[in-house]
Amino acid sequence: MLRTEGATIKFGGLTAVNQVDMHVKKGDVCALIGPNGAGKTTCFNILSGVYRPTSGKVFFDGKDVTGLPPFKNTSAAAAMAEAEPTSA
């Protein structure tokens, strides 16, 4: 249903997301986890069409949606839940 092939995005000389390959099947629940600055939000923004990858492709239902704006990108139906900070 949702697939990436070598999704990479660079901002100037900084590679924020490097060669991400993923395949999420219909009905799967998937999470991106990692420390601050790992590229989770940037990766999500590539999937949803907010950012166009520097290289690589994004497919939804077998169609290439790479770089389509969110209002035309049906993979943007994905949701992002922000973690709430915990008090120590």
The 8 nearest C-alpha neighbors of each residue, nearest first, counted from 0:
[[1, 60, 24, 59, 25, 23, 2, 61],
 [2, 0, 59, 23, 58, 22, 60, 24],
 [3, 1, 22, 58, 21, 57, 23, 59],
 [2, 4, 57, 20, 21, 56, 6, 58],
 [3, 5, 20, 56, 55, 6, 19, 57],
 [4, 6, 18, 55, 19, 20, 7, 3],
 [7, 5, 55, 19, 18, 4, 56, 54],
 [8, 6, 17, 16, 18, 54, 52, 53],
 [7, 9, 53, 52, 16, 15, 14, 54],
 [10, 8, 14, 13, 15, 11, 53, 12],
 [9, 11, 13, 12, 14, 8, 15, 53],
 [10, 12, 13, 9, 14, 8, 15, 53],
 [11, 13, 10, 14, 9, 15, 8, 53],
 [14, 12, 10, 9, 11, 15, 8, 16],
 [13, 15, 9, 16, 8, 17, 10, 12],
 [14, 16, 9, 38, 8, 13, 17, 10],
 [17, 15, 7, 8, 14, 38, 42, 18],
 [16, 18, 7, 19, 14, 6, 15, 8],
 [17, 19, 5, 6, 7, 20, 16, 4],
 [20, 18, 6, 5, 17, 21, 4, 7],
 [21, 19, 4, 3, 5, 18, 6, 22],
 [22, 20, 3, 2, 19, 23, 4, 1],
 [21, 23, 2, 1, 24, 3, 20, 0],
 [24, 22, 1, 0, 27, 2, 21, 25],
 [25, 23, 0, 27, 26, 22, 1, 2],
 [24, 26, 0, 27, 23, 1, 28, 60],
 [27, 25, 24, 28, 23, 0, 29, 1],
 [28, 26, 24, 25, 29, 23, 0, 22],
 [27, 29, 26, 30, 23, 24, 25, 77],
 [28, 30, 27, 31, 23, 24, 26, 32],
 [31, 29, 32, 28, 79, 39, 80, 33],
 [32, 30, 39, 33, 29, 43, 42, 40],
 [33, 31, 30, 39, 34, 37, 35, 38],
 [32, 34, 37, 35, 31, 39, 38, 36],
 [35, 33, 37, 36, 32, 39, 38, 31],
 [36, 34, 37, 33, 38, 39, 32, 40],
 [35, 37, 38, 34, 39, 33, 15, 40],
 [36, 38, 35, 34, 39, 33, 15, 16],
 [39, 37, 41, 36, 40, 15, 16, 42],
 [40, 38, 42, 41, 37, 31, 43, 32],
 [41, 39, 43, 42, 38, 44, 37, 79],
 [40, 42, 44, 38, 43, 39, 45, 16],
 [41, 43, 45, 39, 44, 40, 38, 46],
 [44, 42, 40, 46, 45, 41, 47, 39],
 [43, 45, 49, 41, 47, 42, 46, 50],
 [44, 46, 50, 42, 48, 43, 47, 51],
 [47, 45, 43, 44, 48, 42, 57, 74],
 [46, 48, 75, 44, 45, 49, 74, 69],
 [49, 47, 69, 68, 45, 50, 66, 67],
 [48, 50, 44, 47, 45, 69, 68, 51],
 [51, 49, 45, 48, 44, 52, 66, 41],
 [50, 52, 66, 45, 48, 53, 65, 49],
 [53, 51, 8, 54, 7, 6, 45, 50],
 [52, 54, 8, 7, 9, 51, 55, 6],
 [55, 53, 52, 7, 6, 8, 56, 5],
 [54, 56, 6, 5, 4, 7, 52, 53],
 [55, 57, 4, 65, 3, 6, 58, 5],
 [58, 56, 3, 65, 64, 2, 63, 46],
 [59, 57, 63, 2, 62, 64, 61, 1],
 [58, 60, 1, 61, 62, 0, 74, 2],
 [61, 59, 0, 62, 1, 58, 2, 63],
 [60, 62, 59, 58, 63, 0, 1, 2],
 [63, 61, 58, 59, 60, 64, 57, 65],
 [62, 64, 58, 65, 57, 59, 61, 56],
 [65, 63, 58, 67, 57, 62, 66, 72],
 [66, 64, 57, 56, 67, 63, 51, 58],
 [65, 67, 51, 48, 64, 68, 50, 52],
 [66, 68, 48, 64, 72, 65, 71, 69],
 [67, 69, 48, 71, 70, 72, 66, 49],
 [70, 68, 72, 48, 71, 75, 47, 49],
 [69, 71, 68, 72, 73, 75, 67, 48],
 [72, 70, 69, 68, 67, 73, 75, 48],
 [73, 71, 69, 74, 75, 67, 70, 68],
 [72, 74, 75, 76, 71, 59, 69, 70],
 [73, 75, 76, 72, 47, 59, 77, 46],
 [76, 74, 47, 77, 73, 72, 69, 48],
 [77, 75, 74, 73, 78, 47, 72, 69],
 [78, 76, 75, 74, 79, 47, 46, 73],
 [79, 77, 76, 80, 75, 43, 47, 74],
 [78, 80, 81, 77, 43, 40, 30, 82],
 [81, 79, 82, 78, 83, 30, 77, 40],
 [82, 80, 83, 79, 84, 40, 78, 39],
 [83, 81, 84, 80, 85, 79, 32, 35],
 [82, 84, 81, 85, 80, 86, 79, 87],
 [85, 83, 82, 86, 81, 87, 35, 80],
 [84, 86, 83, 87, 82, 81, 35, 34],
 [87, 85, 84, 83, 82, 81, 35, 34],
 [86, 85, 84, 83, 82, 34, 35, 81]]
